Structure formats: C-alpha cells, structure tokens
Amino acid sequence: MFCADGGAGIEGLLKQAGTTRVHPLMQQVLDLQRARACSTAEFGALVARWDKFRSGMLRFMQNYDVLLSPVCAFPGMVHGSTYQQLASFSYTMTYNLTGWPAAVVRAGTSPGGLPIGVQIAARPWREDVALAVAQYLQGALGGFQAPALEIRKEVATRK
C-alpha cells in the first residue's frame, strides 16, 4: 500500500513540502517501487486483502480489550540497520495496517544494554485503554531510563 502507486504519492508529498531530499534508506524504497507500480486491478486486489486482514483482526479482538506484544523481534538496533531487518517489526506493522491505537513503553534492557519495548494495542477508537495500560506498565516496569552511552572511537575522531 505504501508505494502501490510506484512512489508517486510520496514524491508528491515531498514536493508539497518543498523538498525532494529523503533519507538514503527511503530513497532505496522509492527507487525499488518505481518499477513495481500496481495496475488498477492489482491495487483493487491489494485493498481487498487489506480489508480482509482488518476484518479478521477485528473478529479476533472481540474477546480482548488490549493486546501486548514486543515492539520488535530484537532489542534496539544500530541506527540505519532496521531496513535490512524490516520483518522484525511485524508486531508494529500489524497495528499500522489495522489503524488501531497503540502505545509503546520501555519494558527492560537487554544484556547488551539496549532497550526492550512492549507494545500495547487496543480496539478501534479506544486510545484511552491503550494509554491507560501504557501508563500502568511504564510505572510498573520502571519507565524511561537513559542508556549508558559509549562514544565510539571512530565517531569521536570524525569531529
């Protein structure tokens, strides 16, 4: 859905914003999608699949007020490395596709000192539930804790 039009919609938004500059990773996505623009029939089939997915999720959620899941399959990753491991974010992608309210709070720290998050997703139009559970969990799990940062030698020498 993001680039079903070959990236034309995103490029139009950038033009409206007065820029054509994007992050190199986004540029890779746009370059790939230009060659893969959907036909009208393909787009219709994509929208139908999306609707079927959202309907199935809504049926599943009938018995639950909130769902908890990891944010990612891994603890925090090095900036810029996430595109190569995009499938790791399938937990958050699910709720991006449904459009349901979701919140993320820090749940702990990996042995390597990286943050681990928990995602709280609620039924449609129940932002109050997602935020209340997030507030509770944040208090129970210790909330935000500034990481102990190391300045890598190669970064320090570039200045």
Rosetta blueprint (number, residue, H / E / L):
1 M L
2 F L
3 C L
4 A L
5 D L
6 G L
7 G L
8 A H
9 G H
10 I H
11 E H
12 G H
13 L H
14 L H
15 K H
16 Q H
17 A L
18 G L
19 T L
20 T L
21 R L
22 V L
23 H L
24 P H
25 L H
26 M H
27 Q H
28 Q H
29 V H
30 L H
31 D H
32 L H
33 Q H
34 R H
35 A L
36 R L
37 A L
38 C L
39 S L
40 T H
41 A H
42 E H
43 F H
44 G H
45 A H
46 L H
47 V H
48 A H
49 R H
50 W H
51 D H
52 K H
53 F H
54 R H
55 S H
56 G H
57 M H
58 L H
59 R H
60 F H
61 M H
62 Q L
63 N L
64 Y L
65 D L
66 V E
67 L E
68 L E
69 S E
70 P E
71 V L
72 C L
73 A L
74 F L
75 P L
76 G L
77 M L
78 V L
79 H L
80 G L
81 S L
82 T H
83 Y H
84 Q H
85 Q H
86 L H
87 A H
88 S H
89 F H
90 S H
91 Y H
92 T H
93 M H
94 T H
95 Y H
96 N H
97 L H
98 T H
99 G L
100 W L
101 P L
102 A E
103 A E
104 V E
105 V E
106 R E
107 A E
108 G E
109 T E
110 S L
111 P L
112 G L
113 G L
114 L L
115 P E
116 I E
117 G E
118 V E
119 Q E
120 I E
121 A E
122 A E
123 R L
124 P L
125 W L
126 R L
127 E H
128 D H
129 V H
130 A H
131 L H
132 A H
133 V H
134 A H
135 Q H
136 Y H
137 L H
138 Q H
139 G H
140 A H
141 L H
142 G L
143 G L
144 F L
145 Q L
146 A L
147 P L
148 A L
149 L L
150 E L
151 I L
152 R L
153 K H
154 E H
155 V H
156 A H
157 T H
158 R L
159 K L
